[in-house]
Amino acid sequence: MEPDRVYRKTEKGSDEVRNRTHRVAPRLRQVLIMVNGEKTAGELERELATLGDIAGFLEQLEEKGFIAHDMQDVLIAPHIDPATEPPASDTDYDFDRLRGYLARGVLDALGPFGGDLLEQIGRVRALDDLKALIPECVRAIENSGGARRSEAFVEGLSAARRRG
């Protein structure tokens, strides 16, 4: 395993996280959930060290087609077509900033247990739908990290506001 390699879920991997179609073993599934197309294999290894042989898990996931590092074999996180992106007048939130903030907040607070909510955040195409997920994210963060953590998360939402 190359520690600098960045893996992404394939369509098969995303389907497994959403629907548990392939009945992946629990530890392997936790690693799959944490693969996000941004963290390197080395970062995943450090963060998930308590699960066991992360390099081996990544290798298994790649061999079985759940993750890939070759761009043509992956389902890349949804990109918003400028033609379908909500106009700036709809809100003062920036779609991409809000999506990133919600995903980071959920991932930081819930780790691999936030997989379903992270998948929801990744599938959203409309700003109003993304904003509708804020209360669910706040609840999940509060349930996992307590009131202070969720309050800090809510205060940080200003980072997702449009810059004029």
Phi, psi and omega in degrees: 000135176268120185298337180270357182289137178251124179258153174231153175289141171276177176301320178297319179294317178296321177298320179296318180295318182288314193242354183055036184299321187259002177051054179293143179304148186307313181292321178296320178297320179299319178294316180302317180299322183283343177291120186228007180079004180236320182281142177281165177300322178297319178295317178298319179299317180292317183289329186248019185307328183290346180279343180123219185281085184296320178302317178295320178296316179298319178299315179298315181298322179290316180299324182273359175084016179274333178224162177207160174244353178271119187307327184286345182260009187240157170267108183280149179310142185307135177253137181272122176289129181307332180290335181253354179292139181301141178295153183302331183289345181294330186193171175261006175270144172267125186306306184294320178296317181294316179300314180296319181294315179298315181297315179296318180298315180292315181297316180297320184277322188252344182057221184294344181281354178265012186305315182295317179293322177297320178296319177301313180300319181291333182275340185298137181245343184243142182300319180298321178293323178293316178298327179294339179278346183305310181300322178294320178296317180298314179300314181297318180293320179294317179297328182272317189244358178094172185297319181299318181294319180290325177296319178296322178298313180298317179298325181285350179301337179299337178295339182267004180283152178295144175262127183277000000 
